[in-house]
Amino acid sequence: MHLERIEQIRRDFSRDIEEASTESALLEVKGQYVGKKRGVLQELMAALKTLPPEERRAFGQSVNALKQELEAGVEAALGRIRAARNAPPPVDVTLPGIRPDLGTIHPISRVRREIEEIFLSMGYAVASGPEVEDAYHNFEALNTPADHPSRDIQDTFYLEGDLLLRTQTSPVQIRTMEARKPPIKIIAPGRVFRRDDDVSHSPMFFQVEGLVVDEGITMAHLKGTLAHFYAKLFQKDVAVRFRPSYFPFTEPSAETDLSCVLCDGAGCPVCKRTGWLEVGGCGMVDPAVFGFVGIDPERYTGFAFGLGIDRMAMLKYGIDHIRHFCDNDLRFLEQF
Ligand code: DAH
């Protein structure tokens, strides 16, 4: 009889505690069951006294167990409600996501790729050669013997033996002509190294070499090619002008001037008010160079050119110091 009542209380309690969703509702339930004055437990304690002595002990133990159970139930429910109050709000799936930072393509790589695209579209292949070069390919075979005064123009980082860090991409011309016979139509982008350091020079920088060798190649092909290339690269009408110059491996040789891409030739600080930018060297392959690689200069002619990728990127993006390219400053790099 009394044990049935205990079971009844258990069921009621678990229903009530389930329904109490706030702390005050829970405290109310607590009062109803284990409250000192009006709690249901009090009712059982009163009943205890009416039992015959031999039943009291067992019943008392049941009541005590129930009491502990109810108190634990209240504590657990309180804990749940408090934890829910401190828990973070449920996820709002309509909020925009957090975008992870993505890397960007370095401006030098961007411009190099653009240059490659333009020449690939003209039927050129992309060639490469070693950065640690030997003196033969970097100088000798480019018609620049050891006592040649132009070796002083390029302050070279020498390594062991006759190895050095290439000072120009021109040795790729030699390596290409050693490996293949004409017709040849290549560009060779890559790193070059010189003992040089100021706003527009860095000890490591990037060049692109160009070489075309075939029957009947003339300087007109060279000029037309460069004019087309620069118009594509800067995406505007540009003028190209040749100024006589000297390189050991070309004859005749020229400096390429490009109408200033910033002021369109009107004159500005970048072109030093001349309207022209000096953008690279070029010329007709010197027959002496053909001699080093075994190409018949009576049958073939060729043109070559070299230009600086860093310089192109500086002009294209209005960058004022070559050092920005290797500072790895995200505020700079993220702009591209
Ligand atoms: N190698 C030269 C330099 O680094 C640039 C150059 C000039 C390359 C004339 C050429 C060329 O292919 O024909 O200063």
py3Dmol code that shows the C-alpha trace and the ligand (Angstrom):
import py3Dmol

protein = """\
ATOM      1  CA  MET A   1       0.000   0.000   0.000  1.00  0.00           C
ATOM      2  CA  HIS A   2       2.590   2.487   1.107  1.00  0.00           C
ATOM      3  CA  LEU A   3       5.115   1.085  -1.378  1.00  0.00           C
ATOM      4  CA  GLU A   4       2.626   1.753  -4.166  1.00  0.00           C
ATOM      5  CA  ARG A   5       2.409   5.324  -2.997  1.00  0.00           C
ATOM      6  CA  ILE A   6       6.203   5.610  -3.258  1.00  0.00           C
ATOM      7  CA  GLU A   7       6.096   4.373  -6.869  1.00  0.00           C
ATOM      8  CA  GLN A   8       3.335   6.869  -7.602  1.00  0.00           C
ATOM      9  CA  ILE A   9       5.431   9.703  -6.210  1.00  0.00           C
ATOM     10  CA  ARG A  10       8.375   8.625  -8.348  1.00  0.00           C
ATOM     11  CA  ARG A  11       6.281   8.765 -11.526  1.00  0.00           C
ATOM     12  CA  ASP A  12       4.741  12.138 -10.657  1.00  0.00           C
ATOM     13  CA  PHE A  13       8.120  13.557  -9.807  1.00  0.00           C
ATOM     14  CA  SER A  14       9.743  12.551 -13.037  1.00  0.00           C
ATOM     15  CA  ARG A  15       6.826  14.000 -15.027  1.00  0.00           C
ATOM     16  CA  ASP A  16       6.890  17.289 -13.085  1.00  0.00           C
ATOM     17  CA  ILE A  17      10.634  17.670 -13.285  1.00  0.00           C
ATOM     18  CA  GLU A  18      10.463  17.018 -17.046  1.00  0.00           C
ATOM     19  CA  GLU A  19       7.899  19.808 -17.453  1.00  0.00           C
ATOM     20  CA  ALA A  20       9.784  22.378 -15.350  1.00  0.00           C
ATOM     21  CA  SER A  21      11.729  24.319 -17.973  1.00  0.00           C
ATOM     22  CA  THR A  22      12.859  27.277 -15.836  1.00  0.00           C
ATOM     23  CA  GLU A  23      14.806  27.505 -12.662  1.00  0.00           C
ATOM     24  CA  SER A  24      11.855  28.923 -10.697  1.00  0.00           C
ATOM     25  CA  ALA A  25       9.501  26.204 -11.950  1.00  0.00           C
ATOM     26  CA  LEU A  26      12.054  23.679 -10.825  1.00  0.00           C
ATOM     27  CA  LEU A  27      12.345  25.214  -7.377  1.00  0.00           C
ATOM     28  CA  GLU A  28       8.590  25.046  -7.167  1.00  0.00           C
ATOM     29  CA  VAL A  29       8.696  21.289  -7.925  1.00  0.00           C
ATOM     30  CA  LYS A  30      11.421  20.901  -5.373  1.00  0.00           C
ATOM     31  CA  GLY A  31       9.223  22.532  -2.710  1.00  0.00           C
ATOM     32  CA  GLN A  32       6.316  20.265  -3.585  1.00  0.00           C
ATOM     33  CA  TYR A  33       8.302  17.083  -3.093  1.00  0.00           C
ATOM     34  CA  VAL A  34      11.098  17.624  -0.630  1.00  0.00           C
ATOM     35  CA  GLY A  35       9.995  20.907   1.014  1.00  0.00           C
ATOM     36  CA  LYS A  36      10.241  20.869   4.809  1.00  0.00           C
ATOM     37  CA  LYS A  37       6.660  22.051   5.370  1.00  0.00           C
ATOM     38  CA  ARG A  38       4.376  20.910   2.617  1.00  0.00           C
ATOM     39  CA  GLY A  39       6.491  18.379   0.745  1.00  0.00           C
ATOM     40  CA  VAL A  40       5.112  15.029  -0.289  1.00  0.00           C
ATOM     41  CA  LEU A  41       7.906  13.436   1.688  1.00  0.00           C
ATOM     42  CA  GLN A  42       6.482  14.959   4.867  1.00  0.00           C
ATOM     43  CA  GLU A  43       3.292  13.090   4.148  1.00  0.00           C
ATOM     44  CA  LEU A  44       5.232   9.808   3.998  1.00  0.00           C
ATOM     45  CA  MET A  45       7.076  10.576   7.211  1.00  0.00           C
ATOM     46  CA  ALA A  46       3.730  11.122   8.882  1.00  0.00           C
ATOM     47  CA  ALA A  47       2.506   7.771   7.533  1.00  0.00           C
ATOM     48  CA  LEU A  48       5.598   6.098   8.955  1.00  0.00           C
ATOM     49  CA  LYS A  49       4.409   6.770  12.433  1.00  0.00           C
ATOM     50  CA  THR A  50       1.150   4.898  11.820  1.00  0.00           C
ATOM     51  CA  LEU A  51       2.891   1.700  10.803  1.00  0.00           C
ATOM     52  CA  PRO A  52       3.352  -1.253  13.096  1.00  0.00           C
ATOM     53  CA  PRO A  53       6.916  -1.208  14.535  1.00  0.00           C
ATOM     54  CA  GLU A  54       8.100  -4.251  12.531  1.00  0.00           C
ATOM     55  CA  GLU A  55       7.322  -2.515   9.200  1.00  0.00           C
ATOM     56  CA  ARG A  56       8.788   0.834  10.101  1.00  0.00           C
ATOM     57  CA  ARG A  57      12.420  -0.013   9.446  1.00  0.00           C
ATOM     58  CA  ALA A  58      11.932  -1.223   5.858  1.00  0.00           C
ATOM     59  CA  PHE A  59       9.537   1.577   4.993  1.00  0.00           C
ATOM     60  CA  GLY A  60      11.866   4.202   6.529  1.00  0.00           C
ATOM     61  CA  GLN A  61      14.703   2.947   4.322  1.00  0.00           C
ATOM     62  CA  SER A  62      12.496   3.221   1.216  1.00  0.00           C
ATOM     63  CA  VAL A  63      11.502   6.770   2.138  1.00  0.00           C
ATOM     64  CA  ASN A  64      15.132   7.734   2.687  1.00  0.00           C
ATOM     65  CA  ALA A  65      16.141   6.279  -0.669  1.00  0.00           C
ATOM     66  CA  LEU A  66      13.310   8.156  -2.344  1.00  0.00           C
ATOM     67  CA  LYS A  67      14.374  11.371  -0.660  1.00  0.00           C
ATOM     68  CA  GLN A  68      17.920  11.055  -1.947  1.00  0.00           C
ATOM     69  CA  GLU A  69      16.619  10.209  -5.393  1.00  0.00           C
ATOM     70  CA  LEU A  70      14.355  13.279  -5.516  1.00  0.00           C
ATOM     71  CA  GLU A  71      17.070  15.612  -4.326  1.00  0.00           C
ATOM     72  CA  ALA A  72      19.514  14.239  -6.866  1.00  0.00           C
ATOM     73  CA  GLY A  73      16.843  14.592  -9.565  1.00  0.00           C
ATOM     74  CA  VAL A  74      16.315  18.261  -8.682  1.00  0.00           C
ATOM     75  CA  GLU A  75      20.087  18.940  -8.710  1.00  0.00           C
ATOM     76  CA  ALA A  76      20.545  17.254 -12.052  1.00  0.00           C
ATOM     77  CA  ALA A  77      17.659  19.202 -13.595  1.00  0.00           C
ATOM     78  CA  LEU A  78      19.047  22.453 -12.144  1.00  0.00           C
ATOM     79  CA  GLY A  79      22.446  21.673 -13.630  1.00  0.00           C
ATOM     80  CA  ARG A  80      20.874  21.066 -17.052  1.00  0.00           C
ATOM     81  CA  ILE A  81      18.952  24.343 -16.985  1.00  0.00           C
ATOM     82  CA  ARG A  82      22.003  26.347 -15.913  1.00  0.00           C
ATOM     83  CA  ALA A  83      24.218  24.720 -18.552  1.00  0.00           C
ATOM     84  CA  ALA A  84      21.623  25.477 -21.237  1.00  0.00           C
ATOM     85  CA  ARG A  85      21.547  29.130 -20.126  1.00  0.00           C
ATOM     86  CA  ASN A  86      25.351  29.452 -20.532  1.00  0.00           C
ATOM     87  CA  ALA A  87      25.556  27.447 -23.719  1.00  0.00           C
ATOM     88  CA  PRO A  88      26.328  29.303 -26.947  1.00  0.00           C
ATOM     89  CA  PRO A  89      23.272  30.171 -29.010  1.00  0.00           C
ATOM     90  CA  PRO A  90      22.298  27.531 -31.528  1.00  0.00           C
ATOM     91  CA  VAL A  91      24.032  27.806 -34.914  1.00  0.00           C
ATOM     92  CA  ASP A  92      22.408  30.291 -37.289  1.00  0.00           C
ATOM     93  CA  VAL A  93      22.809  28.569 -40.612  1.00  0.00           C
ATOM     94  CA  THR A  94      21.753  31.713 -42.494  1.00  0.00           C
ATOM     95  CA  LEU A  95      24.859  33.628 -41.379  1.00  0.00           C
ATOM     96  CA  PRO A  96      27.546  34.051 -44.045  1.00  0.00           C
ATOM     97  CA  GLY A  97      30.448  31.638 -43.621  1.00  0.00           C
ATOM     98  CA  ILE A  98      33.959  32.601 -42.564  1.00  0.00           C
ATOM     99  CA  ARG A  99      36.151  32.664 -45.631  1.00  0.00           C
ATOM    100  CA  PRO A 100      39.606  31.167 -45.115  1.00  0.00           C
ATOM    101  CA  ASP A 101      42.445  33.410 -46.297  1.00  0.00           C
ATOM    102  CA  LEU A 102      43.533  32.299 -49.722  1.00  0.00           C
ATOM    103  CA  GLY A 103      46.995  32.921 -51.091  1.00  0.00           C
ATOM    104  CA  THR A 104      47.488  35.091 -54.148  1.00  0.00           C
ATOM    105  CA  ILE A 105      49.738  34.704 -57.154  1.00  0.00           C
ATOM    106  CA  HIS A 106      52.922  36.726 -56.682  1.00  0.00           C
ATOM    107  CA  PRO A 107      53.057  39.695 -59.107  1.00  0.00           C
ATOM    108  CA  ILE A 108      56.296  38.399 -60.628  1.00  0.00           C
ATOM    109  CA  SER A 109      54.693  35.010 -61.302  1.00  0.00           C
ATOM    110  CA  ARG A 110      51.604  36.701 -62.737  1.00  0.00           C
ATOM    111  CA  VAL A 111      53.607  38.770 -65.168  1.00  0.00           C
ATOM    112  CA  ARG A 112      55.853  35.830 -66.062  1.00  0.00           C
ATOM    113  CA  ARG A 113      52.775  33.733 -66.867  1.00  0.00           C
ATOM    114  CA  GLU A 114      51.304  36.550 -68.962  1.00  0.00           C
ATOM    115  CA  ILE A 115      54.558  36.903 -70.884  1.00  0.00           C
ATOM    116  CA  GLU A 116      54.626  33.142 -71.477  1.00  0.00           C
ATOM    117  CA  GLU A 117      51.007  33.203 -72.703  1.00  0.00           C
ATOM    118  CA  ILE A 118      51.744  35.958 -75.204  1.00  0.00           C
ATOM    119  CA  PHE A 119      54.786  34.192 -76.663  1.00  0.00           C
ATOM    120  CA  LEU A 120      53.117  30.775 -76.612  1.00  0.00           C
ATOM    121  CA  SER A 121      50.328  32.334 -78.691  1.00  0.00           C
ATOM    122  CA  MET A 122      53.016  33.351 -81.216  1.00  0.00           C
ATOM    123  CA  GLY A 123      54.292  29.783 -81.471  1.00  0.00           C
ATOM    124  CA  TYR A 124      57.257  30.033 -79.094  1.00  0.00           C
ATOM    125  CA  ALA A 125      58.344  27.268 -76.737  1.00  0.00           C
ATOM    126  CA  VAL A 126      59.368  27.952 -73.129  1.00  0.00           C
ATOM    127  CA  ALA A 127      62.952  26.857 -72.388  1.00  0.00           C
ATOM    128  CA  SER A 128      65.016  26.886 -69.215  1.00  0.00           C
ATOM    129  CA  GLY A 129      68.567  26.445 -68.032  1.00  0.00           C
ATOM    130  CA  PRO A 130      70.497  26.126 -64.765  1.00  0.00           C
ATOM    131  CA  GLU A 131      70.836  29.032 -62.328  1.00  0.00           C
ATOM    132  CA  VAL A 132      74.266  27.729 -61.351  1.00  0.00           C
ATOM    133  CA  GLU A 133      75.961  28.120 -64.701  1.00  0.00           C
ATOM    134  CA  ASP A 134      79.476  27.713 -65.973  1.00  0.00           C
ATOM    135  CA  ALA A 135      81.542  30.580 -67.341  1.00  0.00           C
ATOM    136  CA  TYR A 136      81.502  29.016 -70.790  1.00  0.00           C
ATOM    137  CA  HIS A 137      77.725  29.275 -71.201  1.00  0.00           C
ATOM    138  CA  ASN A 138      77.298  32.538 -69.294  1.00  0.00           C
ATOM    139  CA  PHE A 139      80.157  34.351 -71.056  1.00  0.00           C
ATOM    140  CA  GLU A 140      82.512  32.556 -73.482  1.00  0.00           C
ATOM    141  CA  ALA A 141      79.991  31.071 -75.859  1.00  0.00           C
ATOM    142  CA  LEU A 142      78.131  34.370 -75.779  1.00  0.00           C
ATOM    143  CA  ASN A 143      81.215  35.873 -77.396  1.00  0.00           C
ATOM    144  CA  THR A 144      82.430  37.310 -74.093  1.00  0.00           C
ATOM    145  CA  PRO A 145      85.971  36.003 -73.436  1.00  0.00           C
ATOM    146  CA  ALA A 146      87.578  36.389 -70.003  1.00  0.00           C
ATOM    147  CA  ASP A 147      89.429  39.564 -70.919  1.00  0.00           C
ATOM    148  CA  HIS A 148      86.381  41.107 -72.530  1.00  0.00           C
ATOM    149  CA  PRO A 149      85.594  44.504 -70.962  1.00  0.00           C
ATOM    150  CA  SER A 150      81.848  43.800 -70.867  1.00  0.00           C
ATOM    151  CA  ARG A 151      82.382  41.153 -68.151  1.00  0.00           C
ATOM    152  CA  ASP A 152      82.885  44.059 -65.782  1.00  0.00           C
ATOM    153  CA  ILE A 153      79.432  45.428 -66.605  1.00  0.00           C
ATOM    154  CA  GLN A 154      77.855  42.526 -64.806  1.00  0.00           C
ATOM    155  CA  ASP A 155      79.220  42.053 -61.310  1.00  0.00           C
ATOM    156  CA  THR A 156      79.204  38.312 -61.005  1.00  0.00           C
ATOM    157  CA  PHE A 157      78.747  36.036 -57.995  1.00  0.00           C
ATOM    158  CA  TYR A 158      81.455  33.431 -58.569  1.00  0.00           C
ATOM    159  CA  LEU A 159      81.214  29.944 -57.078  1.00  0.00           C
ATOM    160  CA  GLU A 160      83.755  27.122 -56.971  1.00  0.00           C
ATOM    161  CA  GLY A 161      85.765  26.213 -60.037  1.00  0.00           C
ATOM    162  CA  ASP A 162      84.392  27.925 -63.060  1.00  0.00           C
ATOM    163  CA  LEU A 163      80.833  27.906 -61.770  1.00  0.00           C
ATOM    164  CA  LEU A 164      78.889  31.081 -61.121  1.00  0.00           C
ATOM    165  CA  LEU A 165      75.347  32.289 -60.559  1.00  0.00           C
ATOM    166  CA  ARG A 166      74.156  33.186 -64.035  1.00  0.00           C
ATOM    167  CA  THR A 167      74.116  36.940 -64.549  1.00  0.00           C
ATOM    168  CA  GLN A 168      71.644  36.748 -67.421  1.00  0.00           C
ATOM    169  CA  THR A 169      69.247  34.297 -69.091  1.00  0.00           C
ATOM    170  CA  SER A 170      71.290  34.527 -72.312  1.00  0.00           C
ATOM    171  CA  PRO A 171      73.152  31.236 -71.573  1.00  0.00           C
ATOM    172  CA  VAL A 172      69.849  29.478 -72.276  1.00  0.00           C
ATOM    173  CA  GLN A 173      70.307  30.653 -75.884  1.00  0.00           C
ATOM    174  CA  ILE A 174      73.536  28.647 -76.018  1.00  0.00           C
ATOM    175  CA  ARG A 175      72.079  25.578 -74.294  1.00  0.00           C
ATOM    176  CA  THR A 176      69.088  25.620 -76.644  1.00  0.00           C
ATOM    177  CA  MET A 177      71.217  25.927 -79.791  1.00  0.00           C
ATOM    178  CA  GLU A 178      73.545  23.172 -78.534  1.00  0.00           C
ATOM    179  CA  ALA A 179      70.570  20.861 -78.115  1.00  0.00           C
ATOM    180  CA  ARG A 180      68.491  21.698 -81.172  1.00  0.00           C
ATOM    181  CA  LYS A 181      68.826  22.749 -84.768  1.00  0.00           C
ATOM    182  CA  PRO A 182      66.891  25.641 -86.379  1.00  0.00           C
ATOM    183  CA  PRO A 183      64.143  26.620 -86.701  1.00  0.00           C
ATOM    184  CA  ILE A 184      64.277  27.749 -83.072  1.00  0.00           C
ATOM    185  CA  LYS A 185      61.724  29.965 -81.400  1.00  0.00           C
ATOM    186  CA  ILE A 186      61.992  30.092 -77.639  1.00  0.00           C
ATOM    187  CA  ILE A 187      61.677  32.293 -74.630  1.00  0.00           C
ATOM    188  CA  ALA A 188      63.492  31.507 -71.385  1.00  0.00           C
ATOM    189  CA  PRO A 189      62.206  33.151 -68.217  1.00  0.00           C
ATOM    190  CA  GLY A 190      64.196  32.757 -65.024  1.00  0.00           C
ATOM    191  CA  ARG A 191      66.197  34.103 -62.114  1.00  0.00           C
ATOM    192  CA  VAL A 192      69.486  35.910 -62.602  1.00  0.00           C
ATOM    193  CA  PHE A 193      71.990  37.210 -60.052  1.00  0.00           C
ATOM    194  CA  ARG A 194      74.236  40.253 -59.873  1.00  0.00           C
ATOM    195  CA  ARG A 195      76.046  42.151 -57.159  1.00  0.00           C
ATOM    196  CA  ASP A 196      73.702  45.083 -57.348  1.00  0.00           C
ATOM    197  CA  ASP A 197      71.275  46.702 -54.896  1.00  0.00           C
ATOM    198  CA  ASP A 198      69.194  49.896 -55.156  1.00  0.00           C
ATOM    199  CA  VAL A 199      65.565  50.964 -55.812  1.00  0.00           C
ATOM    200  CA  SER A 200      65.476  49.332 -59.223  1.00  0.00           C
ATOM    201  CA  HIS A 201      68.179  46.664 -58.782  1.00  0.00           C
ATOM    202  CA  SER A 202      68.210  43.642 -56.541  1.00  0.00           C
ATOM    203  CA  PRO A 203      70.916  40.931 -56.300  1.00  0.00           C
ATOM    204  CA  MET A 204      68.382  38.439 -57.628  1.00  0.00           C
ATOM    205  CA  PHE A 205      65.909  39.380 -60.295  1.00  0.00           C
ATOM    206  CA  PHE A 206      64.029  37.862 -63.212  1.00  0.00           C
ATOM    207  CA  GLN A 207      64.661  38.066 -66.925  1.00  0.00           C
ATOM    208  CA  VAL A 208      63.071  36.689 -70.031  1.00  0.00           C
ATOM    209  CA  GLU A 209      65.319  35.764 -72.895  1.00  0.00           C
ATOM    210  CA  GLY A 210      64.010  35.442 -76.441  1.00  0.00           C
ATOM    211  CA  LEU A 211      65.687  33.666 -79.340  1.00  0.00           C
ATOM    212  CA  VAL A 212      64.537  33.049 -82.894  1.00  0.00           C
ATOM    213  CA  VAL A 213      66.798  31.345 -85.424  1.00  0.00           C
ATOM    214  CA  ASP A 214      65.724  30.442 -88.934  1.00  0.00           C
ATOM    215  CA  GLU A 215      66.435  31.242 -92.546  1.00  0.00           C
ATOM    216  CA  GLY A 216      65.718  34.844 -93.477  1.00  0.00           C
ATOM    217  CA  ILE A 217      65.159  36.278 -89.980  1.00  0.00           C
ATOM    218  CA  THR A 218      65.669  40.060 -89.967  1.00  0.00           C
ATOM    219  CA  MET A 219      65.639  42.935 -87.543  1.00  0.00           C
ATOM    220  CA  ALA A 220      62.172  43.837 -88.868  1.00  0.00           C
ATOM    221  CA  HIS A 221      60.888  40.545 -87.416  1.00  0.00           C
ATOM    222  CA  LEU A 222      62.501  41.480 -84.125  1.00  0.00           C
ATOM    223  CA  LYS A 223      60.935  44.900 -83.960  1.00  0.00           C
ATOM    224  CA  GLY A 224      57.505  43.666 -85.037  1.00  0.00           C
ATOM    225  CA  THR A 225      57.630  40.880 -82.461  1.00  0.00           C
ATOM    226  CA  LEU A 226      58.538  43.209 -79.606  1.00  0.00           C
ATOM    227  CA  ALA A 227      55.921  45.809 -80.643  1.00  0.00           C
ATOM    228  CA  HIS A 228      53.228  43.117 -80.660  1.00  0.00           C
ATOM    229  CA  PHE A 229      54.428  41.698 -77.361  1.00  0.00           C
ATOM    230  CA  TYR A 230      54.467  45.024 -75.495  1.00  0.00           C
ATOM    231  CA  ALA A 231      51.048  46.036 -76.853  1.00  0.00           C
ATOM    232  CA  LYS A 232      49.639  42.743 -75.538  1.00  0.00           C
ATOM    233  CA  LEU A 233      51.402  42.948 -72.198  1.00  0.00           C
ATOM    234  CA  PHE A 234      50.314  46.505 -71.399  1.00  0.00           C
ATOM    235  CA  GLN A 235      47.048  46.201 -73.332  1.00  0.00           C
ATOM    236  CA  LYS A 236      47.390  49.518 -75.127  1.00  0.00           C
ATOM    237  CA  ASP A 237      48.813  51.018 -78.290  1.00  0.00           C
ATOM    238  CA  VAL A 238      52.503  51.433 -77.676  1.00  0.00           C
ATOM    239  CA  ALA A 239      55.384  52.556 -79.852  1.00  0.00           C
ATOM    240  CA  VAL A 240      58.687  50.715 -79.894  1.00  0.00           C
ATOM    241  CA  ARG A 241      61.933  52.407 -80.867  1.00  0.00           C
ATOM    242  CA  PHE A 242      65.428  50.955 -81.273  1.00  0.00           C
ATOM    243  CA  ARG A 243      68.519  52.824 -80.137  1.00  0.00           C
ATOM    244  CA  PRO A 244      71.948  51.601 -81.244  1.00  0.00           C
ATOM    245  CA  SER A 245      73.721  49.788 -78.425  1.00  0.00           C
ATOM    246  CA  TYR A 246      76.265  47.099 -77.779  1.00  0.00           C
ATOM    247  CA  PHE A 247      76.076  43.523 -76.552  1.00  0.00           C
ATOM    248  CA  PRO A 248      78.860  41.014 -77.208  1.00  0.00           C
ATOM    249  CA  PHE A 249      76.482  38.357 -78.536  1.00  0.00           C
ATOM    250  CA  THR A 250      74.417  40.463 -80.963  1.00  0.00           C
ATOM    251  CA  GLU A 251      75.394  42.483 -84.021  1.00  0.00           C
ATOM    252  CA  PRO A 252      73.871  44.918 -84.576  1.00  0.00           C
ATOM    253  CA  SER A 253      72.591  45.484 -81.051  1.00  0.00           C
ATOM    254  CA  ALA A 254      69.878  47.810 -79.809  1.00  0.00           C
ATOM    255  CA  GLU A 255      68.212  49.073 -76.687  1.00  0.00           C
ATOM    256  CA  THR A 256      64.446  48.780 -76.910  1.00  0.00           C
ATOM    257  CA  ASP A 257      62.567  51.883 -75.875  1.00  0.00           C
ATOM    258  CA  LEU A 258      58.841  51.691 -75.245  1.00  0.00           C
ATOM    259  CA  SER A 259      56.560  54.742 -75.325  1.00  0.00           C
ATOM    260  CA  CYS A 260      55.883  55.418 -71.635  1.00  0.00           C
ATOM    261  CA  VAL A 261      52.965  53.247 -70.533  1.00  0.00           C
ATOM    262  CA  LEU A 262      52.123  55.618 -67.671  1.00  0.00           C
ATOM    263  CA  CYS A 263      51.909  58.968 -69.514  1.00  0.00           C
ATOM    264  CA  ASP A 264      51.554  57.585 -73.084  1.00  0.00           C
ATOM    265  CA  GLY A 265      54.618  59.534 -74.175  1.00  0.00           C
ATOM    266  CA  ALA A 266      53.640  62.923 -72.756  1.00  0.00           C
ATOM    267  CA  GLY A 267      56.453  62.908 -70.181  1.00  0.00           C
ATOM    268  CA  CYS A 268      56.255  61.983 -66.490  1.00  0.00           C
ATOM    269  CA  PRO A 269      58.630  61.269 -63.588  1.00  0.00           C
ATOM    270  CA  VAL A 270      58.781  57.544 -64.377  1.00  0.00           C
ATOM    271  CA  CYS A 271      60.074  58.141 -67.925  1.00  0.00           C
ATOM    272  CA  LYS A 272      62.122  61.098 -66.662  1.00  0.00           C
ATOM    273  CA  ARG A 273      60.016  63.377 -68.888  1.00  0.00           C
ATOM    274  CA  THR A 274      61.366  61.746 -72.050  1.00  0.00           C
ATOM    275  CA  GLY A 275      58.152  59.916 -72.971  1.00  0.00           C
ATOM    276  CA  TRP A 276      60.209  56.721 -73.392  1.00  0.00           C
ATOM    277  CA  LEU A 277      61.085  53.776 -71.167  1.00  0.00           C
ATOM    278  CA  GLU A 278      64.187  51.678 -71.699  1.00  0.00           C
ATOM    279  CA  VAL A 279      62.859  48.141 -71.447  1.00  0.00           C
ATOM    280  CA  GLY A 280      65.527  45.752 -72.670  1.00  0.00           C
ATOM    281  CA  GLY A 281      68.370  44.820 -74.980  1.00  0.00           C
ATOM    282  CA  CYS A 282      68.142  43.047 -78.297  1.00  0.00           C
ATOM    283  CA  GLY A 283      69.836  42.472 -81.614  1.00  0.00           C
ATOM    284  CA  MET A 284      70.726  40.036 -84.355  1.00  0.00           C
ATOM    285  CA  VAL A 285      72.585  36.938 -83.147  1.00  0.00           C
ATOM    286  CA  ASP A 286      76.306  37.534 -83.731  1.00  0.00           C
ATOM    287  CA  PRO A 287      77.707  35.009 -86.278  1.00  0.00           C
ATOM    288  CA  ALA A 288      80.483  34.321 -83.756  1.00  0.00           C
ATOM    289  CA  VAL A 289      77.859  32.876 -81.371  1.00  0.00           C
ATOM    290  CA  PHE A 290      76.613  30.564 -84.129  1.00  0.00           C
ATOM    291  CA  GLY A 291      80.245  29.445 -84.433  1.00  0.00           C
ATOM    292  CA  PHE A 292      80.222  28.231 -80.799  1.00  0.00           C
ATOM    293  CA  VAL A 293      77.107  26.087 -81.290  1.00  0.00           C
ATOM    294  CA  GLY A 294      77.746  24.843 -84.819  1.00  0.00           C
ATOM    295  CA  ILE A 295      74.984  26.662 -86.660  1.00  0.00           C
ATOM    296  CA  ASP A 296      75.845  27.774 -90.199  1.00  0.00           C
ATOM    297  CA  PRO A 297      75.776  31.614 -90.219  1.00  0.00           C
ATOM    298  CA  GLU A 298      75.663  31.624 -94.042  1.00  0.00           C
ATOM    299  CA  ARG A 299      72.341  29.841 -93.961  1.00  0.00           C
ATOM    300  CA  TYR A 300      70.723  31.035 -90.758  1.00  0.00           C
ATOM    301  CA  THR A 301      70.175  34.350 -89.067  1.00  0.00           C
ATOM    302  CA  GLY A 302      68.505  35.019 -85.751  1.00  0.00           C
ATOM    303  CA  PHE A 303      67.369  37.642 -83.337  1.00  0.00           C
ATOM    304  CA  ALA A 304      67.566  37.712 -79.555  1.00  0.00           C
ATOM    305  CA  PHE A 305      66.239  39.899 -76.826  1.00  0.00           C
ATOM    306  CA  GLY A 306      66.289  40.158 -73.065  1.00  0.00           C
ATOM    307  CA  LEU A 307      64.012  42.000 -70.695  1.00  0.00           C
ATOM    308  CA  GLY A 308      63.442  42.267 -66.960  1.00  0.00           C
ATOM    309  CA  ILE A 309      60.261  40.738 -65.518  1.00  0.00           C
ATOM    310  CA  ASP A 310      60.577  42.762 -62.292  1.00  0.00           C
ATOM    311  CA  ARG A 311      60.701  45.944 -64.349  1.00  0.00           C
ATOM    312  CA  MET A 312      57.629  44.909 -66.352  1.00  0.00           C
ATOM    313  CA  ALA A 313      55.729  44.156 -63.132  1.00  0.00           C
ATOM    314  CA  MET A 314      56.777  47.495 -61.618  1.00  0.00           C
ATOM    315  CA  LEU A 315      55.524  49.353 -64.685  1.00  0.00           C
ATOM    316  CA  LYS A 316      52.350  47.334 -64.967  1.00  0.00           C
ATOM    317  CA  TYR A 317      51.318  47.708 -61.344  1.00  0.00           C
ATOM    318  CA  GLY A 318      52.977  51.046 -60.501  1.00  0.00           C
ATOM    319  CA  ILE A 319      55.355  49.520 -57.920  1.00  0.00           C
ATOM    320  CA  ASP A 320      58.020  51.974 -56.806  1.00  0.00           C
ATOM    321  CA  HIS A 321      60.656  49.731 -55.209  1.00  0.00           C
ATOM    322  CA  ILE A 322      61.959  46.392 -56.458  1.00  0.00           C
ATOM    323  CA  ARG A 323      62.380  45.242 -52.830  1.00  0.00           C
ATOM    324  CA  HIS A 324      58.602  44.934 -52.406  1.00  0.00           C
ATOM    325  CA  PHE A 325      58.774  41.756 -54.482  1.00  0.00           C
ATOM    326  CA  CYS A 326      60.792  39.889 -51.881  1.00  0.00           C
ATOM    327  CA  ASP A 327      59.676  41.512 -48.614  1.00  0.00           C
ATOM    328  CA  ASN A 328      56.798  39.005 -48.295  1.00  0.00           C
ATOM    329  CA  ASP A 329      54.562  41.715 -46.847  1.00  0.00           C
ATOM    330  CA  LEU A 330      50.988  40.417 -47.063  1.00  0.00           C
ATOM    331  CA  ARG A 331      49.619  43.974 -47.332  1.00  0.00           C
ATOM    332  CA  PHE A 332      51.522  44.199 -50.609  1.00  0.00           C
ATOM    333  CA  LEU A 333      50.992  40.653 -51.871  1.00  0.00           C
ATOM    334  CA  GLU A 334      47.245  40.624 -51.192  1.00  0.00           C
ATOM    335  CA  GLN A 335      46.751  43.413 -53.716  1.00  0.00           C
ATOM    336  CA  PHE A 336      47.319  41.026 -56.598  1.00  0.00           C
TER     337      PHE A 336
END
"""
ligand_1 = """\
14
DAH
N 71.655 39.587 -71.413
C 71.534 41.032 -71.498
C 71.639 41.610 -70.092
O 71.355 40.915 -69.165
C 70.226 41.417 -72.095
C 70.170 41.104 -73.550
C 70.575 42.008 -74.472
C 69.712 39.889 -73.975
C 70.545 41.760 -75.817
C 69.662 39.603 -75.331
C 70.078 40.554 -76.243
O 69.228 38.447 -75.803
O 70.035 40.272 -77.563
O 71.962 42.749 -69.945
"""
view = py3Dmol.view(width=600, height=400)
view.addModel(protein, "pdb")
view.setStyle({"model": 0}, {"cartoon": {"style": "trace"}})
view.addModel(ligand_1, "xyz")
view.setStyle({"model": 1}, {"stick": {}})
view.zoomTo()
view.show()
